Amino acid sequence: MPEGDRAEGAVEDHVVLLDADGAPCGLAPRATVHSARTPLHLAFSCHVVDAGGRVLLTRRALGKRTWPGVWTNSFCGHPRQGESFPEAIARHARHELGMRVGAPREVLPEFRYRAVDASGVVENEVCPVFVALAQSDPVPNPDEVMDLRWVEPADLAALVDLAPWTLSPWAVAQVPQLGEALTPGSTP
């Protein structure tokens, strides 16, 4: 990660807290918000597809606080106060995957979930889901991603059906709802 991004992240790395209706109600430092009592907050998920219609799956680094070593969608993140989803997606694509992505398309605007990992840490997010087109090859940040694979959308759907325990709970919940959004003819 470029030094400038590191300094910026240290100063502004927060999440937008939400009330029960999903309206912003405050901010909290990202490093402290995920616990056994994680408050509802704003996030996003992004599924990156390539020109051939394959979907990028990533395996979360072992140092991640929640679901370490688990396969998931391309990347997730938290928009900062005043940051648009496209801006947050571009920032996280650079940070986590060292890549550029095309204008993301919102495909599940109302996605929301709560899940508890094996360590007891809770994810509790209003988390719109986006699909974006890869504009460069990924060069993963090892602090974020330990492995990656390009897969066919049908293979991802089959994995959700056959081995959901290998994937993050948000990916398992999202994939069946994505329908045609991940097929080659519907890429952004």
C-alpha positions in Angstrom: 0.0 0.0 0.0 1.4 3.4 -0.8 2.7 5.4 2.2 0.1 8.1 1.6 -2.8 5.7 1.9 -1.4 4.3 5.1 -1.2 7.7 6.7 -4.7 8.6 5.5 -6.1 5.3 6.8 -4.6 5.8 10.2 -6.3 9.2 10.6 -9.7 8.5 8.9 -10.3 4.7 9.4 -13.8 4.7 10.8 -17.2 3.1 10.1 -20.5 4.8 9.8 -22.9 3.6 12.5 -26.5 3.0 11.7 -29.8 3.0 13.7 -32.2 0.1 13.4 -33.8 1.7 10.3 -30.4 2.0 8.6 -30.0 5.8 9.0 -26.5 7.1 9.9 -26.3 7.9 13.7 -22.5 8.3 14.3 -19.0 7.1 13.7 -16.7 4.6 15.4 -13.1 3.6 14.8 -13.0 0.6 12.5 -10.4 -1.1 14.7 -12.8 -1.2 17.7 -16.2 -1.7 16.2 -16.0 -5.5 15.5 -16.5 -7.4 18.8 -19.1 -9.7 20.4 -21.4 -6.6 20.5 -20.8 -5.1 17.0 -23.2 -2.3 16.4 -25.1 -2.0 13.1 -22.9 -0.2 10.6 -22.5 0.5 6.9 -20.4 -1.7 4.6 -20.4 -3.1 1.1 -19.5 -6.3 -0.8 -18.0 -6.3 -4.3 -17.8 -9.2 -6.7 -15.2 -8.5 -9.4 -15.7 -10.2 -12.8 -13.3 -10.3 -15.7 -14.0 -9.8 -19.4 -14.6 -13.6 -19.8 -17.3 -13.5 -17.1 -15.3 -15.3 -14.4 -15.7 -14.1 -10.8 -12.8 -13.4 -8.5 -12.9 -15.3 -5.2 -10.5 -14.5 -2.4 -9.3 -16.3 0.6 -9.1 -14.0 3.7 -5.7 -13.7 5.3 -5.1 -15.6 8.5 -4.6 -12.4 10.3 -8.1 -11.1 9.6 -10.2 -10.5 12.7 -13.3 -12.3 11.4 -13.4 -15.5 9.3 -9.6 -15.8 8.8 -8.7 -18.2 6.0 -12.2 -18.4 4.7 -13.0 -18.0 1.0 -15.3 -15.1 0.1 -16.4 -12.6 -2.6 -13.7 -10.5 -4.2 -13.5 -7.9 -1.3 -15.6 -6.0 1.2 -15.1 -2.8 3.1 -16.6 0.2 4.9 -17.3 3.5 3.2 -16.1 6.5 5.3 -18.3 9.4 6.2 -18.9 11.5 3.0 -17.3 8.8 0.7 -19.5 7.4 -2.1 -19.7 3.6 -2.6 -17.7 3.9 -5.9 -15.0 5.8 -4.1 -14.8 3.3 -1.3 -14.8 0.4 -3.7 -11.9 1.9 -5.7 -10.0 2.5 -2.5 -10.5 -1.1 -1.2 -9.8 -2.7 -4.6 -6.4 -0.9 -4.6 -5.7 -1.7 -0.9 -6.8 -5.3 -0.8 -6.1 -6.5 -4.3 -3.8 -3.9 -5.8 -6.1 -3.6 -8.8 -8.4 -1.2 -10.6 -12.0 -2.0 -11.2 -14.6 -0.4 -13.5 -17.6 1.5 -12.4 -19.4 -0.7 -9.9 -23.0 -1.6 -10.4 -25.2 -2.0 -7.4 -27.0 -5.3 -7.6 -28.4 -6.0 -4.1 -29.0 -2.5 -2.6 -30.9 -3.8 0.4 -28.6 -6.6 1.5 -28.2 -6.8 5.3 -26.8 -9.5 7.5 -25.6 -10.5 11.0 -23.3 -13.4 11.6 -21.0 -14.6 14.4 -17.7 -16.3 13.6 -16.1 -19.1 15.6 -14.2 -16.7 17.8 -17.5 -14.9 18.8 -16.9 -11.7 16.8 -20.1 -10.4 15.2 -20.5 -8.9 11.7 -23.7 -6.7 11.8 -23.9 -4.7 8.5 -26.2 -3.0 6.1 -24.1 -4.1 3.1 -25.1 -3.2 -0.4 -23.6 -5.6 -3.0 -21.9 -4.5 -6.1 -20.4 -6.1 -9.3 -17.4 -4.4 -10.9 -15.3 -5.3 -14.0 -11.6 -5.9 -13.5 -9.5 -3.4 -15.2 -6.1 -4.8 -14.1 -4.8 -8.0 -12.7 -4.9 -8.5 -9.0 -1.8 -8.2 -6.9 -3.1 -9.1 -3.4 -2.1 -7.5 -0.2 -0.9 -10.4 2.0 -2.4 -8.7 5.1 -5.8 -9.0 3.5 -5.8 -11.9 1.0 -3.9 -15.1 1.2 -5.1 -16.7 -2.1 -7.4 -16.0 -5.0 -9.1 -17.9 -7.8 -11.1 -16.8 -10.9 -14.1 -19.1 -11.2 -17.2 -19.5 -13.4 -20.4 -18.2 -11.8 -22.0 -21.6 -12.1 -19.1 -23.1 -10.2 -19.5 -20.5 -7.4 -23.2 -21.3 -7.2 -22.4 -25.0 -7.0 -19.9 -24.3 -4.2 -22.5 -22.5 -2.2 -24.8 -25.5 -2.5 -22.2 -28.2 -1.9 -19.9 -26.7 0.6 -21.2 -23.5 2.2 -18.9 -24.0 5.2 -15.9 -23.1 3.0 -17.3 -19.6 2.3 -18.0 -16.5 4.4 -21.7 -16.3 5.5 -22.2 -13.1 3.6 -21.0 -14.8 0.3 -23.3 -17.8 1.0 -26.3 -15.4 1.5 -25.4 -13.2 -1.5 -24.7 -15.7 -4.3 -28.2 -17.2 -4.6 -29.7 -13.6 -4.7 -27.3 -12.5 -7.5 -29.0 -14.5 -10.2 -27.9 -13.3 -13.6 -25.8 -10.4 -12.2 -22.6 -12.5 -12.4 -23.2 -14.0 -15.8 -21.1 -12.8 -18.7 -23.9 -11.0 -20.5 -24.7 -8.8 -17.5 -21.3 -7.5 -16.5 -21.1 -3.8 -15.8 
